[in-house]
Amino acid sequence: HSKIRCQMAVQISYQQILVSLAKAKVRYLVAGGIAMNILGMERATYDLDLIVFLERENILKFGRVMTKLGYRPKVPVKPEDFADEKLRREWIQKKNMVVFSFYHPKNLFEVIDVFVYHPRPFDKMYQASKKGQISGQTIRAAGLQDMLFMKKKASRPKDQIDIRYLQAILRKQED
């Protein structure tokens, strides 16, 4: 059930990214619209939002996978610069950066947005995550409570719809 939903929710190129990250043992969570699909709400989305565990070696592994798949940072820096905690703090403070984006030169509409900070403690989010399967690899999406937290924080019009949906799921679970 969640295997089928997970595959339908993720575009082929994004599937390749998620499977490659899982095979490389990168610790991450899917967030945003694709996570909403994995949680059960069919919703169109064009980007892939990820929460990568912000530990240097994990980020470097992540950067190697993205580079191998042909993705490049949108900003004029090297992928490994993302692993520099001091630089990330500077981007957050001076540029109000929320996500570090990657794109593929052959398809500029494919964007991978990676949070430059953990919206909540990563280990707790990881424990509460929802699992799916793609090509035999376990894919983890942020859980209901964490998605609700992030959607409330972003609070864009499309997030309001997602918030109502997530609250309905939580009410069903409580009954």
Accessible surface in RSA format (square Angstrom, percent):
REM  Atomic radii and reference values for relative SASA: ProtOr
REM  Chains: A
REM  Algorithm: Lee & Richards
REM  Probe-radius: 1.40
REM  Slices: 20
REM RES _ NUM      All-atoms   Total-Side   Main-Chain    Non-polar    All polar
REM                ABS   REL    ABS   REL    ABS   REL    ABS   REL    ABS   REL
RES HIS A   1   166.27  90.9 124.99  86.9  41.28 105.6  95.50  98.4  70.77  82.3
RES SER A   2    31.42  26.6  27.09  36.2   4.33  10.0  10.05  21.4  21.37  29.9
RES LYS A   3   102.51  50.0 101.35  62.2   1.16   2.8  47.09  42.4  55.42  59.0
RES ILE A   4   109.80  62.5 108.43  80.8   1.37   3.3 109.69  79.0   0.11   0.3
RES ARG A   5    50.75  21.3  49.45  25.2   1.30   3.1  16.83  23.0  33.92  20.6
RES CYS A   6     0.09   0.1   0.00   0.0   0.09   0.2   0.00   0.0   0.09   0.1
RES GLN A   7    61.95  34.6  57.22  41.8   4.73  11.3  13.11  27.9  48.84  37.0
RES MET A   8   136.21  70.5 100.06  66.2  36.15  86.1  85.84  73.0  50.36  66.7
RES ALA A   9    16.61  15.3   0.77   1.2  15.84  36.0   7.08  10.0   9.53  25.3
RES VAL A  10     4.08   2.7   0.00   0.0   4.08   9.8   0.27   0.2   3.82  10.3
RES GLN A  11    78.43  43.9  68.37  50.0  10.05  23.9  43.06  91.7  35.36  26.8
RES ILE A  12   140.71  80.1 136.75 101.9   3.95   9.5 136.75  98.5   3.95  10.7
RES SER A  13    26.16  22.1  20.39  27.2   5.77  13.3  21.40  45.6   4.76   6.7
RES TYR A  14     0.17   0.1   0.17   0.1   0.00   0.0   0.10   0.1   0.07   0.1
RES GLN A  15    29.16  16.3  29.08  21.3   0.08   0.2   5.70  12.1  23.46  17.8
RES GLN A  16   103.88  58.1  96.66  70.6   7.22  17.2  30.28  64.5  73.60  55.8
RES ILE A  17     0.70   0.4   0.70   0.5   0.00   0.0   0.70   0.5   0.00   0.0
RES LEU A  18     0.00   0.0   0.00   0.0   0.00   0.0   0.00   0.0   0.00   0.0
RES VAL A  19    15.73  10.3  15.73  14.2   0.00   0.0  15.73  13.7   0.00   0.0
RES SER A  20    27.69  23.4  22.52  30.0   5.17  11.9  11.69  24.9  16.00  22.4
RES LEU A  21     0.00   0.0   0.00   0.0   0.00   0.0   0.00   0.0   0.00   0.0
RES ALA A  22    18.89  17.4   5.56   8.6  13.33  30.3   9.57  13.5   9.32  24.7
RES LYS A  23   134.61  65.7 109.46  67.2  25.15  59.9  62.80  56.5  71.81  76.5
RES ALA A  24    35.10  32.3  17.08  26.4  18.01  41.0  29.45  41.5   5.65  15.0
RES LYS A  25   157.09  76.6 144.22  88.5  12.87  30.6 105.26  94.7  51.83  55.2
RES VAL A  26     8.85   5.8   0.00   0.0   8.85  21.3   0.00   0.0   8.85  24.0
RES ARG A  27    79.56  33.4  78.50  40.0   1.06   2.5  43.80  59.9  35.76  21.7
RES TYR A  28    10.65   5.0   7.55   4.3   3.10   8.1   7.42   5.6   3.24   4.0
RES LEU A  29     0.00   0.0   0.00   0.0   0.00   0.0   0.00   0.0   0.00   0.0
RES VAL A  30     0.00   0.0   0.00   0.0   0.00   0.0   0.00   0.0   0.00   0.0
RES ALA A  31     1.62   1.5   1.41   2.2   0.21   0.5   1.41   2.0   0.21   0.5
RES GLY A  32    12.67  15.6   0.00   N/A  12.67  15.6  10.12  27.8   2.55   5.7
RES GLY A  33     3.43   4.2   0.00   N/A   3.43   4.2   0.06   0.2   3.38   7.6
RES ILE A  34     2.22   1.3   1.63   1.2   0.59   1.4   1.63   1.2   0.59   1.6
RES ALA A  35     0.00   0.0   0.00   0.0   0.00   0.0   0.00   0.0   0.00   0.0
RES MET A  36     0.00   0.0   0.00   0.0   0.00   0.0   0.00   0.0   0.00   0.0
RES ASN A  37    14.58  10.1  13.30  12.9   1.28   3.1   1.24   3.0  13.34  12.9
RES ILE A  38     1.40   0.8   1.00   0.7   0.39   1.0   1.11   0.8   0.28   0.8
RES LEU A  39    17.43   9.7   4.32   3.1  13.11  33.0   4.44   3.1  12.99  35.0
RES GLY A  40    26.60  32.8   0.00   N/A  26.60  32.8   6.58  18.1  20.02  44.8
RES MET A  41    28.48  14.7  26.18  17.3   2.30   5.5  28.48  24.2   0.00   0.0
RES GLU A  42   149.85  86.0 124.32  94.1  25.53  60.8  45.69  88.4 104.16  85.0
RES ARG A  43    44.52  18.7  27.81  14.2  16.71  39.8  28.65  39.2  15.87   9.6
RES ALA A  44    82.94  76.3  52.83  81.5  30.11  68.5  63.53  89.5  19.41  51.4
RES THR A  45    23.64  16.8  10.92  11.1  12.72  30.3   8.61  11.6  15.03  22.7
RES TYR A  46   169.09  78.9 164.66  93.7   4.43  11.5 124.78  93.8  44.32  54.6
RES ASP A  47    39.69  27.8  38.42  38.2   1.27   3.0  11.51  27.1  28.18  28.1
RES LEU A  48     0.00   0.0   0.00   0.0   0.00   0.0   0.00   0.0   0.00   0.0
RES ASP A  49    25.48  17.8  24.73  24.6   0.75   1.8   5.42  12.7  20.06  20.0
RES LEU A  50     0.00   0.0   0.00   0.0   0.00   0.0   0.00   0.0   0.00   0.0
RES ILE A  51     0.35   0.2   0.35   0.3   0.00   0.0   0.35   0.3   0.00   0.0
RES VAL A  52     0.51   0.3   0.00   0.0   0.51   1.2   0.00   0.0   0.51   1.4
RES PHE A  53    51.66  25.8  51.66  32.0   0.00   0.0  51.66  31.3   0.00   0.0
RES LEU A  54    30.90  17.2  10.61   7.6  20.29  51.0  10.61   7.5  20.29  54.6
RES GLU A  55    71.91  41.3  66.57  50.4   5.35  12.7  42.14  81.5  29.78  24.3
RES ARG A  56   131.25  55.1 124.37  63.4   6.87  16.4  53.46  73.1  77.79  47.1
RES GLU A  57    99.60  57.2  99.36  75.2   0.24   0.6  51.24  99.1  48.36  39.5
RES ASN A  58     6.63   4.6   5.94   5.7   0.68   1.6   4.38  10.5   2.25   2.2
RES ILE A  59     1.14   0.6   0.59   0.4   0.55   1.3   0.59   0.4   0.55   1.5
RES LEU A  60    30.54  17.0  27.97  20.0   2.57   6.5  29.14  20.5   1.40   3.8
RES LYS A  61    64.60  31.5  63.69  39.1   0.91   2.2  34.46  31.0  30.15  32.1
RES PHE A  62     0.54   0.3   0.54   0.3   0.00   0.0   0.54   0.3   0.00   0.0
RES GLY A  63     5.72   7.1   0.00   N/A   5.72   7.1   5.72  15.7   0.00   0.0
RES ARG A  64   140.31  58.9 132.45  67.5   7.86  18.7  76.88 105.1  63.42  38.4
RES VAL A  65    15.56  10.2  14.07  12.7   1.49   3.6  15.48  13.4   0.08   0.2
RES MET A  66     0.00   0.0   0.00   0.0   0.00   0.0   0.00   0.0   0.00   0.0
RES THR A  67    77.64  55.2  67.17  68.1  10.46  24.9  63.63  85.5  14.01  21.2
RES LYS A  68   184.02  89.8 148.04  90.8  35.98  85.7 101.62  91.5  82.40  87.8
RES LEU A  69    34.83  19.4  18.37  13.1  16.46  41.4  23.78  16.7  11.04  29.7
RES GLY A  70    28.88  35.6   0.00   N/A  28.88  35.6  26.60  73.0   2.28   5.1
RES TYR A  71    10.34   4.8   7.07   4.0   3.27   8.5   3.99   3.0   6.35   7.8
RES ARG A  72   130.71  54.9 130.52  66.5   0.19   0.5  34.13  46.6  96.58  58.5
RES PRO A  73    16.77  12.2   8.37   7.6   8.41  30.6   8.37   6.9   8.41  52.3
RES LYS A  74   120.66  58.9  90.15  55.3  30.51  72.7  48.11  43.3  72.55  77.3
RES VAL A  75    52.74  34.7  50.05  45.3   2.69   6.5  51.46  44.7   1.29   3.5
RES PRO A  76   139.55 101.7 100.88  92.0  38.67 140.6 117.65  97.1  21.90 136.1
RES VAL A  77    46.65  30.7  27.37  24.8  19.28  46.5  36.19  31.4  10.46  28.4
RES LYS A  78   120.04  58.6 119.12  73.1   0.92   2.2  64.32  57.9  55.72  59.3
RES PRO A  79    25.80  18.8  24.19  22.0   1.61   5.9  24.19  20.0   1.61  10.0
RES GLU A  80    82.40  47.3  76.11  57.6   6.29  15.0  36.59  70.8  45.81  37.4
RES ASP A  81    30.94  21.7  29.38  29.2   1.56   3.7   1.84   4.3  29.10  29.0
RES PHE A  82     1.02   0.5   1.02   0.6   0.00   0.0   1.02   0.6   0.00   0.0
RES ALA A  83     5.32   4.9   0.00   0.0   5.32  12.1   0.00   0.0   5.32  14.1
RES ASP A  84    55.12  38.6  51.65  51.4   3.47   8.2  12.19  28.7  42.94  42.8
RES GLU A  85   103.76  59.6  99.77  75.5   3.99   9.5  26.53  51.3  77.23  63.1
RES LYS A  86   148.44  72.4 145.42  89.2   3.02   7.2  88.75  79.9  59.69  63.6
RES LEU A  87    49.28  27.4  48.64  34.8   0.64   1.6  48.98  34.4   0.30   0.8
RES ARG A  88    15.00   6.3  15.00   7.6   0.00   0.0   2.36   3.2  12.64   7.7
RES ARG A  89   117.45  49.3 117.08  59.7   0.37   0.9  50.63  69.2  66.82  40.5
RES GLU A  90    68.07  39.1  65.38  49.5   2.69   6.4  11.12  21.5  56.95  46.5
RES TRP A  91    15.26   6.1  15.06   7.3   0.21   0.5   2.70   1.4  12.56  20.4
RES ILE A  92    55.19  31.4  52.13  38.8   3.06   7.4  52.13  37.5   3.06   8.3
RES GLN A  93   135.49  75.8 105.24  76.9  30.25  72.0  40.75  86.7  94.74  71.9
RES LYS A  94   157.94  77.1 122.52  75.2  35.42  84.3  82.75  74.5  75.18  80.1
RES LYS A  95   141.71  69.1 114.12  70.0  27.59  65.7  70.03  63.0  71.68  76.4
RES ASN A  96   123.59  85.2 107.05 103.5  16.54  39.8  30.05  72.3  93.54  90.4
RES MET A  97    27.60  14.3  18.66  12.3   8.95  21.3  25.70  21.9   1.90   2.5
RES VAL A  98    74.96  49.3  71.31  64.6   3.65   8.8  71.31  62.0   3.65   9.9
RES VAL A  99    46.53  30.6  37.60  34.0   8.93  21.5  37.60  32.7   8.93  24.2
RES PHE A 100     0.78   0.4   0.05   0.0   0.73   1.9   0.78   0.5   0.00   0.0
RES SER A 101    18.66  15.8  14.49  19.3   4.17   9.6   3.68   7.8  14.98  21.0
RES PHE A 102     0.81   0.4   0.81   0.5   0.00   0.0   0.81   0.5   0.00   0.0
RES TYR A 103    48.63  22.7  48.63  27.7   0.00   0.0  20.34  15.3  28.29  34.9
RES HIS A 104    34.17  18.7  34.17  23.7   0.00   0.0  19.78  20.4  14.39  16.7
RES PRO A 105    51.69  37.7  29.97  27.3  21.73  79.0  30.99  25.6  20.71 128.7
RES LYS A 106   187.74  91.6 150.68  92.5  37.06  88.2 101.33  91.2  86.41  92.0
RES ASN A 107    59.71  41.2  54.78  52.9   4.93  11.9  20.13  48.5  39.57  38.3
RES LEU A 108   117.21  65.3 103.81  74.3  13.40  33.7 103.82  72.9  13.39  36.0
RES PHE A 109   176.63  88.4 166.47 103.1  10.16  26.4 169.79 102.9   6.84  19.6
RES GLU A 110    21.89  12.6  21.71  16.4   0.19   0.4   3.65   7.1  18.25  14.9
RES VAL A 111    22.87  15.1  22.87  20.7   0.00   0.0  22.87  19.9   0.00   0.0
RES ILE A 112     0.00   0.0   0.00   0.0   0.00   0.0   0.00   0.0   0.00   0.0
RES ASP A 113    19.99  14.0  19.95  19.9   0.03   0.1   0.18   0.4  19.80  19.7
RES VAL A 114     0.00   0.0   0.00   0.0   0.00   0.0   0.00   0.0   0.00   0.0
RES PHE A 115    31.10  15.6  30.60  19.0   0.50   1.3  30.60  18.6   0.50   1.4
RES VAL A 116     2.68   1.8   0.00   0.0   2.68   6.5   0.00   0.0   2.68   7.3
RES TYR A 117    61.40  28.7  59.28  33.7   2.12   5.5  48.51  36.5  12.89  15.9
RES HIS A 118    52.77  28.8  33.11  23.0  19.66  50.3  16.02  16.5  36.75  42.8
RES PRO A 119    16.09  11.7   2.22   2.0  13.87  50.4   2.83   2.3  13.26  82.4
RES ARG A 120    81.15  34.1  75.03  38.2   6.12  14.6  14.58  19.9  66.57  40.3
RES PRO A 121    85.95  62.6  75.29  68.6  10.66  38.8  85.26  70.4   0.69   4.3
RES PHE A 122     5.97   3.0   1.87   1.2   4.09  10.7   1.87   1.1   4.09  11.7
RES ASP A 123    83.02  58.2  79.81  79.4   3.21   7.6  32.51  76.5  50.51  50.4
RES LYS A 124   142.56  69.5 138.15  84.8   4.41  10.5  84.24  75.8  58.32  62.1
RES MET A 125     0.48   0.2   0.43   0.3   0.05   0.1   0.43   0.4   0.05   0.1
RES TYR A 126    56.03  26.2  56.03  31.9   0.00   0.0  27.05  20.3  28.98  35.7
RES GLN A 127   155.45  86.9 121.52  88.8  33.93  80.8  45.02  95.8 110.43  83.8
RES ALA A 128    60.74  55.8  36.83  56.8  23.91  54.4  48.63  68.5  12.12  32.1
RES SER A 129    18.15  15.3   0.00   0.0  18.15  41.8   0.00   0.0  18.15  25.4
RES LYS A 130    73.97  36.1  68.58  42.1   5.39  12.8  32.64  29.4  41.33  44.0
RES LYS A 131   115.13  56.2 103.28  63.4  11.86  28.2  51.13  46.0  64.00  68.2
RES GLY A 132     1.50   1.8   0.00   N/A   1.50   1.8   1.50   4.1   0.00   0.0
RES GLN A 133    63.87  35.7  63.87  46.7   0.00   0.0  30.77  65.5  33.09  25.1
RES ILE A 134     0.12   0.1   0.12   0.1   0.00   0.0   0.12   0.1   0.00   0.0
RES SER A 135    75.30  63.6  44.55  59.5  30.75  70.8  35.30  75.2  40.00  56.0
RES GLY A 136    60.45  74.5   0.00   N/A  60.45  74.5  32.96  90.5  27.49  61.6
RES GLN A 137    45.31  25.3  44.43  32.5   0.89   2.1   0.89   1.9  44.43  33.7
RES THR A 138    59.02  42.0  44.71  45.3  14.31  34.1  22.29  29.9  36.73  55.5
RES ILE A 139     0.56   0.3   0.00   0.0   0.56   1.3   0.19   0.1   0.36   1.0
RES ARG A 140    45.91  19.3  44.24  22.5   1.67   4.0   5.79   7.9  40.11  24.3
RES ALA A 141     0.10   0.1   0.00   0.0   0.10   0.2   0.00   0.0   0.10   0.3
RES ALA A 142     0.00   0.0   0.00   0.0   0.00   0.0   0.00   0.0   0.00   0.0
RES GLY A 143     4.14   5.1   0.00   N/A   4.14   5.1   4.14  11.4   0.00   0.0
RES LEU A 144    25.15  14.0  20.28  14.5   4.87  12.2  20.28  14.2   4.87  13.1
RES GLN A 145   104.90  58.7 101.19  74.0   3.71   8.8  46.35  98.7  58.55  44.4
RES ASP A 146    10.82   7.6  10.56  10.5   0.27   0.6   0.22   0.5  10.60  10.6
RES MET A 147     1.11   0.6   1.11   0.7   0.00   0.0   1.11   0.9   0.00   0.0
RES LEU A 148    15.57   8.7  15.57  11.1   0.00   0.0  15.57  10.9   0.00   0.0
RES PHE A 149    74.14  37.1  68.58  42.5   5.55  14.4  72.76  44.1   1.38   3.9
RES MET A 150    19.53  10.1  14.94   9.9   4.59  10.9  15.50  13.2   4.03   5.3
RES LYS A 151     7.68   3.7   7.47   4.6   0.21   0.5   5.89   5.3   1.79   1.9
RES LYS A 152   108.87  53.1  93.89  57.6  14.98  35.7  53.88  48.5  54.99  58.6
RES LYS A 153   130.35  63.6  98.58  60.5  31.77  75.6  79.69  71.7  50.66  54.0
RES ALA A 154    53.38  49.1  23.87  36.8  29.51  67.1  35.52  50.0  17.86  47.3
RES SER A 155    61.75  52.2  41.80  55.8  19.95  46.0  19.73  42.0  42.02  58.9
RES ARG A 156   111.85  47.0 108.69  55.4   3.16   7.5  53.59  73.2  58.27  35.3
RES PRO A 157   115.90  84.5 106.99  97.5   8.91  32.4 112.51  92.9   3.39  21.1
RES LYS A 158   102.92  50.2  98.27  60.3   4.65  11.1  50.73  45.7  52.19  55.6
RES ASP A 159     0.00   0.0   0.00   0.0   0.00   0.0   0.00   0.0   0.00   0.0
RES GLN A 160    67.87  38.0  67.38  49.2   0.50   1.2  31.05  66.1  36.82  27.9
RES ILE A 161    92.17  52.5  90.90  67.7   1.27   3.1  90.90  65.5   1.27   3.4
RES ASP A 162     0.00   0.0   0.00   0.0   0.00   0.0   0.00   0.0   0.00   0.0
RES ILE A 163    15.09   8.6  15.09  11.2   0.00   0.0  15.09  10.9   0.00   0.0
RES ARG A 164   147.34  61.9 143.15  73.0   4.19  10.0  70.01  95.7  77.33  46.9
RES TYR A 165    66.21  30.9  60.29  34.3   5.91  15.4  52.10  39.2  14.10  17.4
RES LEU A 166     0.00   0.0   0.00   0.0   0.00   0.0   0.00   0.0   0.00   0.0
RES GLN A 167    56.14  31.4  55.66  40.7   0.47   1.1  11.27  24.0  44.86  34.0
RES ALA A 168    37.59  34.6  35.55  54.9   2.04   4.6  36.48  51.4   1.11   2.9
RES ILE A 169    30.22  17.2  29.73  22.2   0.48   1.2  30.06  21.6   0.16   0.4
RES LEU A 170    24.48  13.6  24.46  17.5   0.03   0.1  24.46  17.2   0.03   0.1
RES ARG A 171   139.91  58.7 138.99  70.9   0.92   2.2  65.87  90.0  74.04  44.9
RES LYS A 172   164.38  80.2 149.28  91.6  15.10  35.9  93.83  84.5  70.55  75.2
RES GLN A 173   120.58  67.4  86.78  63.4  33.80  80.5  43.28  92.1  77.30  58.6
RES GLU A 174   141.38  81.2 103.66  78.4  37.71  89.8  48.60  94.0  92.78  75.8
RES ASP A 175   155.23 108.7  93.70  93.3  61.52 145.5  61.82 145.5  93.41  93.2
END  Absolute sums over single chains surface
CHAIN  1 A     9647.9       8195.0       1452.8       5337.8       4310.1
END  Absolute sums over all chains
TOTAL          9647.9       8195.0       1452.8       5337.8       4310.1
